[in-house]
Amino acid sequence: MGSINPALTGFTFRGTKLRWSDQAFDDFNHRIRRLTGRSWGVSMAYRIDKLAKYLRGWMNYFGISDYYRPVPGLDQWLRRRIRMCYWKQWRRVRTKVRHLLALRTSKRRAILTALSRKAYWHLSRTLATQTGMTNKWLADQGLVSIRDLWMKSHGYT
C-alpha cells in the first residue's frame, strides 16, 4: 500500500508546512462568489446561512493548514461581498438612505453614497457602507468570520 497523494486530498506540503492546494483555494473562491452573487435572488438570511454552513465545513476540513497569510484578506473580501449584496438588494436611493441612516451613518454620507452611480462593488467599500454595515453588524446578521474559524481550529480562542 503506497502513500496518499496530498493533491487528491486538497493539501500540499511547502517545506514542512501543510497548506491547502491552489486548486482547493480556487474552488473555495469560486463557491464563495456563487454564494455571494448579486443576482442570486434569495433573502440575505438564507444567503448568510448557506455561506456560514459552507465556511464552517471548509474550515473544519482545511483548518488544519498552517497557512494563515491569506485568511485576513479572505475575511475582508467576504465582508465586502456581503456589503455589495445588501447594497444591490436595497435597490432604490430612498431605501439605501433609509437603511444607512438606521445604521447610524451620517446623513450627508448616506445621501451622497446612495445617489452615486458607481457600481455595487465600488460602493461596498465606501465610508458610508463601512460605517453603517460594520463588522459587528455583519456578525449580528449571522456572517461567520473566516479568521475566527481559523483561529478557533488552531486553539487560539
Sequence and secondary structure as in RCSB ss.txt:
>XXXX:A:sequence
MGSINPALTGFTFRGTKLRWSDQAFDDFNHRIRRLTGRSWGVSMAYRIDKLAKYLRGWMNYFGISDYYRPVPGLD
QWLRRRIRMCYWKQWRRVRTKVRHLLALRTSKRRAILTALSRKAYWHLSRTLATQTGMTNKWLADQGLVSIRDLW
MKSHGYT
>XXXX:A:secstr
     HHHHTEEEETTEEEE HHHHHHHHHHHHHHT TT  S HHHHHHHHHHHHHHHHHHHTT    TTHHHHH
HHHHHHHHHHHHHHH SHHHHHHHHHHTT  HHHHHHHHH  S HHHHTTSHHHHHHS HHHHHHHT   HHHHH
HHHTT  
